[in-house]
Amino acid sequence: SNRSLRLGLATERGQAFIPQEGSGMEMTDRLRHRYFALRHGDSEANVAGIIISDPAVGTVKYGLTEVGFAGVRASAEAFAASVLGVTAGGGAPASPLPHVRIHASDFKRTAETAQTFADTLREILKDHCSEESFVPIPTVELRERYFGELEGGPNTRYDDIWDIDRQDASAEPCSAESAEGVRSRTGGLVRSLESQSLASDGKDGPSAIVVLVSHGDALQLLQTAFQGSPAGVHRSLPHLNPAELRELVPTPAGVDLLRAPESS
């Protein structure tokens, strides 16, 4: 069911996704950590209507617009209130704060998104966290899907790639990265994180909250892994808008795909 993916909490410009409690899943059907997808805020490439997927360009150009920065701040405020239980000027949290880890694509638009999200959380939680809290970790596995020959062209051409994805998720049309390839690298990151405690309490320590800051296609394809769906159906899942934050709640099939391998 995609029910959990459709529950959303709208903010002024961004959108934080917070699922309802009591999903009915047993602990064995859950991943070790709790994951949130955050798509980058409105960017200069979005405004220009062009495809920027080459790391040589995207890591140094086409950052966020003012609307983009505002949307990310709104999503961070919603995350702090709804997930961490803290609002600006609202006093101490009711319980100890969970460990929050931010991983981000190293493209300029995602790096600026992650930094703004982190800065906003630190501002809200300034009395309850250190300056070192929430420092984003650049993570190449979260980079934009590479669109090959469509680089620098109009973003209306995405549809040409997506049409082929539906027919063959392993295809590389126009020398683009395949849908399955993108899912493999983003899902592989989650499997790697699942093998780590992330928090400071040792091998069997508590779970962490992981925010994955990435791009539209990369996050759509990661959603298929959490859903246990074929990569080729990624456009049929609820679309992530710029600066939208969404919890990725795995189905049992998704847990099987993403759970860390058992150590022998």
C-alpha positions in Angstrom: 0.0 0.0 0.0 1.1 3.5 -0.7 -1.1 4.9 2.0 1.8 5.9 4.3 3.5 7.7 1.4 0.5 10.0 0.8 0.2 11.3 4.4 1.7 14.8 4.3 2.1 17.8 6.5 2.2 21.0 4.3 4.3 24.0 5.4 4.3 27.4 3.9 6.7 26.7 1.0 8.2 23.3 1.8 6.4 20.2 2.7 7.3 17.9 5.6 6.0 14.3 5.4 5.1 12.7 8.8 3.5 9.3 8.8 0.9 8.2 11.4 2.0 6.1 14.3 0.9 2.5 14.6 1.6 1.2 11.1 1.0 -2.3 12.3 4.4 -3.5 11.3 6.3 -5.8 13.7 9.8 -4.8 14.7 11.2 -7.6 12.5 9.6 -5.8 9.6 11.4 -2.6 10.2 14.8 -1.2 9.3 17.3 -0.3 12.0 17.1 3.4 11.3 14.3 5.9 10.4 14.8 7.5 7.0 13.6 10.8 5.5 14.0 11.9 1.9 14.5 15.6 1.4 14.5 16.9 -2.2 16.6 20.0 -2.9 14.8 23.3 -2.8 13.8 25.3 -5.9 17.1 25.8 -7.9 18.4 28.0 -10.6 18.3 24.9 -12.9 14.6 24.5 -12.1 13.9 28.2 -13.0 15.9 27.9 -16.2 14.0 24.7 -17.1 17.2 22.8 -17.9 18.7 19.4 -17.0 21.9 19.6 -14.9 23.1 16.1 -14.1 26.8 16.1 -14.8 28.7 16.4 -11.5 31.4 18.5 -13.2 28.7 21.2 -13.6 26.2 20.5 -10.9 28.7 20.5 -8.0 29.8 24.1 -8.8 26.8 25.8 -10.4 23.0 26.1 -10.2 22.4 26.5 -6.5 19.1 27.4 -4.7 16.9 30.4 -5.4 15.6 32.5 -2.6 12.3 30.6 -2.8 14.4 27.4 -2.5 16.1 28.5 0.6 12.8 29.6 2.2 11.2 26.2 1.4 14.1 24.3 3.0 13.9 26.4 6.1 10.1 25.7 6.3 10.7 22.0 6.0 13.4 22.1 8.7 11.0 23.9 11.0 8.3 21.3 10.4 10.8 18.4 10.9 11.9 19.9 14.2 8.3 20.3 15.4 6.8 17.1 14.2 9.7 14.6 14.4 11.9 16.1 17.2 9.1 17.8 19.1 10.8 21.2 19.3 9.7 24.6 18.0 11.6 27.8 18.0 11.4 29.4 21.4 9.3 26.4 22.6 11.5 25.2 25.4 13.3 22.0 26.0 12.2 18.8 24.2 10.1 16.3 26.1 12.6 13.5 25.8 16.3 13.2 24.8 16.8 14.1 21.1 17.4 11.2 18.8 20.7 11.1 16.8 20.1 12.8 13.5 22.5 12.1 10.5 22.3 14.2 7.3 23.7 12.7 4.1 23.6 14.9 1.0 24.5 14.8 -2.7 27.5 17.0 -3.4 25.7 18.9 -6.1 25.5 22.7 -5.3 21.7 22.6 -5.0 21.6 19.7 -2.6 24.7 20.9 -0.6 23.0 24.2 0.0 19.7 22.4 0.9 21.5 20.2 3.5 23.4 23.2 5.0 20.3 25.3 5.2 18.3 22.4 6.8 21.1 21.8 9.3 21.6 25.5 10.1 17.8 25.9 10.7 17.8 22.9 13.0 20.7 24.3 15.0 19.0 27.6 15.3 15.8 26.0 16.7 17.7 23.6 18.9 20.6 26.0 19.9 20.1 25.3 23.7 20.0 21.5 23.2 22.7 20.7 20.6 26.3 21.6 19.9 27.8 23.5 16.9 28.9 20.1 15.5 25.4 18.7 15.4 23.7 18.0 12.1 26.8 18.6 9.9 25.9 17.3 6.5 28.0 14.4 5.1 28.7 14.7 1.3 27.5 11.5 -0.3 28.1 10.7 -3.9 25.6 7.8 -3.9 22.9 10.5 -3.6 23.9 12.4 -6.7 21.4 13.3 -9.5 20.7 10.6 -12.0 23.0 11.2 -15.0 21.0 12.1 -18.1 23.7 11.7 -20.7 23.1 13.4 -24.0 20.2 15.4 -22.4 22.6 17.4 -20.2 22.0 21.1 -20.5 18.9 20.6 -22.6 15.2 21.3 -21.7 13.8 19.4 -18.7 10.8 18.5 -20.9 13.0 15.7 -22.2 12.8 13.8 -18.9 9.6 12.2 -20.2 11.5 10.5 -23.0 13.7 8.7 -20.4 10.8 7.9 -18.1 8.8 6.3 -20.9 11.7 3.9 -21.6 12.2 3.3 -17.8 8.6 1.8 -17.7 9.5 -0.6 -20.5 13.0 -1.5 -19.4 14.5 -0.2 -16.2 18.0 -1.5 -17.1 18.1 0.6 -20.3 20.4 3.5 -20.7 18.6 5.8 -23.3 20.6 8.7 -24.6 23.6 7.4 -22.5 21.6 8.2 -19.4 22.2 6.2 -16.2 19.6 3.4 -15.9 16.8 3.4 -13.4 18.1 0.2 -11.9 21.6 1.7 -11.6 20.3 4.7 -9.7 18.2 2.5 -7.4 21.2 0.2 -6.8 23.5 3.0 -5.6 20.9 4.8 -3.5 19.6 1.5 -2.0 23.2 0.4 -1.5 23.8 3.5 0.7 20.8 2.6 2.9 22.1 -1.0 3.2 25.4 0.4 4.3 23.8 2.7 6.9 21.8 -0.3 8.2 25.0 -2.1 9.1 26.2 0.9 11.3 24.9 1.9 14.7 25.3 5.7 13.7 24.5 6.7 17.3 27.3 6.6 20.0 26.0 3.6 22.0 28.0 0.9 20.3 27.2 -1.9 17.9 23.7 -2.5 19.2 23.0 1.1 20.0 19.7 2.9 19.4 18.4 3.7 15.9 19.1 7.1 14.3 17.1 9.4 12.1 18.8 9.7 8.7 17.9 12.6 6.3 18.8 11.8 2.7 19.1 15.1 0.7 19.0 14.3 -3.0 17.3 14.9 -6.3 13.9 14.0 -7.9 14.8 10.9 -9.8 17.2 9.5 -7.3 14.6 9.8 -4.5 11.8 8.5 -6.7 13.9 5.4 -7.4 14.9 5.0 -3.8 11.2 5.1 -2.9 10.7 2.0 -5.1 13.3 0.1 -3.0 11.4 1.1 0.2 8.2 0.0 -1.4 9.7 -3.3 -2.7 8.4 -2.3 -6.2 10.2 -2.6 -9.6 12.5 0.4 -10.4 10.5 1.0 -13.6 7.4 2.2 -11.8 9.1 5.1 -10.1 7.0 7.8 -11.7 3.8 6.2 -10.4 4.8 6.8 -6.8 3.9 10.2 -5.2 6.2 12.9 -6.6 8.5 14.8 -4.3 8.2 18.6 -4.8 11.2 20.9 -4.3 12.1 21.2 -0.6 9.6 18.4 0.3 10.5 16.2 3.2 9.0 12.7 3.3 9.5 9.8 5.6 10.4 6.6 3.8 8.4 3.8 5.4 9.4 0.4 4.1 7.0 -2.4 3.3 8.1 -5.9 4.4 9.4 -6.4 0.8 11.3 -3.1 1.1 12.9 -4.2 4.4 14.1 -7.4 2.7 15.7 -5.3 -0.1 17.3 -2.8 2.2 18.2 -4.7 5.4 22.0 -5.0 6.0 23.3 -8.5 5.1 23.5 -10.8 8.0 27.1 -11.1 9.3 28.4 -14.6 9.1 
